[in-house]
C-alpha cells in the first residue's frame, strides 16, 4: 500500500505539490474515473457539467479553511491538473448527489450555534441521485482501549489508489495519520491527541454546494478533543450525506448529516455502536435515500448481532470482524465488481484505531484474511 509522509516545516501548498508530484499518474486516473462515474451514477450528462459543479466548490473551501484550500491547489499543481479535477477526486460522493442544473444549486448552511436535538436547519428538499457503495463502522470500548474501525467500500476501481497519509504537526494542529486515496486530503484517521474519525456515506436528496468533505475530516483532526471535533462537523457547511463518528479517550459522538440537516445519534450511551449506510435519525432519513441494491441493512443486522454475540476484545478482533464474509456477497467485506460492471461496490480498504494505545492499522483492498499495515502514534 502506498504511504506518503508529508515533511514538517513545509507550507500547505508545498504539502499539496509533494502529494500531487508523488502520485501524478494515479491522481489523474482517479479524477478521470470519478468524473466519468458522476455522469453514470450521478445526474450529470457531460464532463463539462461535472467540472462546472466542481469549480463552484472551490470558493466554499477557500472561505472554510485557507490552508486546506492551498493544499488542494498544490495537489493540482503537482499532478498538473485543474483544481476542479482534485475537487472531483475528493468530493465525488457528495458531488454526484448534486443537481446538475446550476440554477437549482444552493449553498450549504453554516451554523454558529447548531441545535441537533430540536429541528436543526430548515431547507427545502432538492434533487438527488443514487450510488451503490457503502462502509461499515464499529465503535467499541474494550479492555485494551477504545477502538474505532471501518471498512471503506467504494467503486472497485478505487482499490489501486488507496493509500495512507501522514500529516506532521503544524500551527493548525497535531500530527495525524489517515486512510485516503491518491489526490485526496483524507477520509478517516487519528491524530496524536488521540482524536479519531470514521465515516459512512449517506445519499442525500437535499445536496448543496458545500465544503469538500475530506477537508472537513482534516479540519476535525486539527482539534485535541472529540467534543471540539464534533463541533467542527456540525458547524461546517456540509454539502451532502455522511455519517461521521468522532471519539477521543473520554467521549464519542455519532453525527448524521444531509445537505441541510445535522443530527447527533450517539453520545457514548453504550460501550459498542455500529453504523452502515442508512440513517438512524428520522429527520435526516426524510432527506435521504437508500439505493435498491444497497447491502446496508444486511450489514447493520450482522454487526448488531455480532456485537451482541461477543464484545470486541482488541484491535485484532475488530479487524477480523471488518473482514467477515458471512452472508456473502451482502457481507461486511465484499466485492460486487465483475468484468461487465468493473465500477461496482467493493471493500477497497479498511482502517482500525485503538485510541488509548495510539495504534493505527490500515490496508488496501479486500481485507478478508489480509494482515494490516501498522503504525503507532
N, C-alpha and C positions, 0 to 999 in steps of 0.2 A: 504494500500500500504506500502511496506517495505521502511524504511528510515534508512540510515546509516550516522551518523555524525562522520567523522574522527576526532580524537583528535589532538589538537595543540601540537606542540613540538615534534612530532614523525618524524622519517625519512620516506621517500617514501617506503622503503622496509617494515617498520613496518605498514604503512597505508595499503599496499597490504595484509600483513598477516592478519590484522584485518578484512579486506573485505572478504578474502577467508575463514577464520575461521567462520565468522558470517553467511555465506551462503554456506557452503561447499557442501551440497547436491544439492542446486539449481545451483551452478556454474558447478558442474559435469554434471548435467542433461542437462543444456542448451548447454554446449560444445558438448555433445553427439548428441543432436538434430541437431545442426548446422553442425557437421561433417557428419552426415547422409544426411542432405539436400545438402551438397556440392557434394555428389555422385548421387543425384537425380535431382537437379536443375542445378548444375554446370556440368563441363565436366569430373570431376574426377570419376574414376571407383571403387576405393578402399579407405578404411580408411588410408592405408599406404601412398597412393599418397597425400591425404589431409594433413597428418602430415608432410610429406617431404616439401610440399609447405609452410605450416605454419611455420615450423622451419627456413626456409630460410628468413623469415621476421624479425627474432629476431636481427640479426646484424644490419639491417637497423634502427630498433628502438633504439638500443644501441648507434649508431652514432648520431641519431637525437636528443635524449634527455635522458641523463643518468638517471635522477630522475624518469621519467615516465617508462623507461625500468625496473628500480629497483622495482617500484610499481607493474608492471605486473608480475615480477618474484615472488614478495611477495604474490600476489593473488594466484599464482600456488602453492606456499608453503603452504599457509593457507588452500587451498582446497584439498591439497595432489593430485595434478595432474601435468602433464608435462607442461612446459611453452607454448609449441605449442598448447595445448588444450585451453589455455587462448587466444592465438592469434586467433584461430578459433572463439571463443565466441565473441571477439571484432571485428574482421575484416571480418566476414562472407560475407557481401555483396560485398566487393572488392575481397576477396579470390576466390569466386565462378566464377568470371569473368576471372580468370587466366587460361591460357592454362595448362593442367595437365602435359605436357611434359617439364621437366626441361631444355632441350636443346633449347626450344623456349623462355625461360624467359629472360627478360631484366630488368635492374634496372631503377626505375623511375628517371627522370632528376630532379636535384635540381638547381634552378636558383638563382644567386646572384642579378641579376637586371632584373626581368621578364618584358616583354613588352606584355601587354594583349590587345593591340589595333592594332598591326600590325604584325601578323604572329605567335606569340607565339613560341612554341617549335616544332621543326621538328622531326618526327619519323615515321616509317612505321606502317601501321595498322596491328594489330595482331588478334588472335582468341578471341572470346568472348562467353558468354553463357547468357541465359535469366532467369529471375525470374518473379514473379507476385506481388511484394509488391509495396508500394508507400506511400508518405507522402504529406501533403498539408500545405504550409507555407503562412501566412498572415503577412504583414507589414503595419502599419497604423500610421499616425500622428493624434492624437486626442486631444480634449480639456482637457482630463485627463492625457495626456502624450503619449510618443511614445510606441507603442505596437508591439511586435514580438511574434507570436504564431504559433504552428504547431500541427497537428496530427502526430503520429508515427505509420505507418501501416507496418506490417511485417507478417511473418508466424504466424498464430493464436496461435500456440503452444508456442509463446514467452510471451503471456499475463501473465502467473503466475510469471514471472521473472522480471517484470518491477519494478523499484524502483527509489528513489530519493537519490542522494549522496550529502552530504555536505562536502566540502573541506575547511579546515581552511586556513587563510593567512599563507604564508611561505616566504622564501627567493626568491622563484620563482615568486610569485605574490599575488594578493589579494584573499580573500576568494571567494568561488563560490558555487552555487547550480545547480545540473544538473539532468535532466531526463536520466536514464540509465537502464541497466539490470544487474542482478547479475553477477559479474565477469568482467564487462565492465568499462573502465575508464571514460566514459561519452559520451553522444550523443548530447545533446543540453542543453543550460542553460545560466546563467548570473552570473557575478562576482560583488563584492561590488563597483567596479569602474563604474558599470552600463554598462559594455560591455556585449552584448548578442550575442548568435549564435544559428541559427536554420539550419536544413539540409533537403535535399531531396536526395534520391538515384537516380542515373542515371546508365545506363547499357552500359559500355564502351566495345568497340571491340579492344582496344589497351592497355589492362591491363598490368601492370608491377609489379615488386617486389617493393613495396613502404612502406611508414610508416603506421603502424596500425592506421587507421583513427581516432578512438576515442582519441588516444594520441595527434593527431593534434588539435582536438577540445579543449582538456585540455590546450595544449600549447598556443592556441589562447587566451584562457581566462586568461593566465598569464599577458596579456597586459592591460594597463589602458586607451586605446582609440581604436576606431574602425579601424582607418587607420593602426595602428600597427598590429592589429589582422588580417586585410586584407592581409598585407604583409607577415605575418606568413604563411597564407594559400597559397598564390601564389608562395612563395619561397620553400614550402615544397615538398619533393619527394612523391607526391600523387600516389597511386597505381592504382586506377580505378575511375569510375564516381561518382561524387556527386555535388550537388549544395549547396553552403554554403552562408548563409546570416549573415552578422555581422553588428552590429549597436551599437552606443552609444547615448548620449543625443544630439549630434550635427550632426553626419554623419551616413550614411547607405550604405552598399555595398553588391551586389549580385555577386557571383563568380561561374561560371560553370567550372567543370573540367572533364577531362578524364584522362587516364593514361599518356598522353603526351601533353595535352593542358590545359591552364588556360585562361578563358575569363571573363572580367567584363561585366555584362549585365544590371546593375542598379547601380546608384550612387546618389540616392536621387532626381532624376529629377521630381518626383511627390509624392504626400502625401500618396499614397497607392500602394502596389505592392503585387503580389501573384506568387507562383511558385509551380508546381507539379512535375511530373517525366518524362518530356521530355525537350529537350534542346531548348533554345531560340536563342542561337548563332549557326550559320550555320557550323562553323568550328568544334565545339565540337560535334554537331549533326552528322557530317560526320563520326565521330569515336564512334558513339553510336547507340543503337537500342532501340526500344520501343516494349515490349512483346505484342503479338497479343491480349492477354486477359487484357491488362492494361486499367485502367479507367482514365488515366492521362488527356486526352483531355476533357473528360466529367467534371472532377473536376475543371480543369482550366477554362472552359467555365462558370461553375456555379459560381466560385469565382469572375471572372471578372464581370459578370452580377450583382452579389450581391453587390460587392463593388461600382459599378456604381449606383445601386438602392439606396443605402444609405451608407454614410460614417460610419466607425466603431466609436461607441460612447465611449466605455470604455472596460475594460478587460472582464466584464461580457458579453457584446455584442460579442466580439471576441470569447469567449468560446462557446457561443451558436452557432455561425457560424461553428466552428470546429465540433460541434455535429450534424450538419444538416444531415437529412436522405433524403432530396429532391433528387429524381431520383434514389432511392434505386433499386438495390444494387450498382449502379455506382455513389455513393454519397460520400460526404466528409468523413462521418463516416459510416463505413460499416463492414460487416463480410461475407466473401465468404466461410468460412470453413463449411464443412459438415462431417458427420461420415465417409464418403468414402474418403474425402480429408481434413484431420484434419490440414494439414500444409498450407492450402490456405490463401490468404491475408485477414487481418482483421485490424481494428483500435485497436492497442494494448495499446495505451495511448496517452496522449497529454500534452503539456506544453504551457503556455501563460505568457508573461512577460511584465510588464509596467516599462520601463527603467527609467522614471522620478520618479515614486513613489517607485521603488525598489521592487515591488510585483512580486512574482513567484507563479503561480498556476500550479498544475500538478495532474494527475490522471492516474490510471492504467485501461487498458481495454477499452471497448466500452463506449464512454462518452456521448451519447445522453441522455439528461435529468439526467445526473450524475454530482453532485457537485464536484468541485475540492478540493484538499487539498491546503492550502495556507501558504505562508511564506513571510516575508518582510526582505529584505537585508538592 
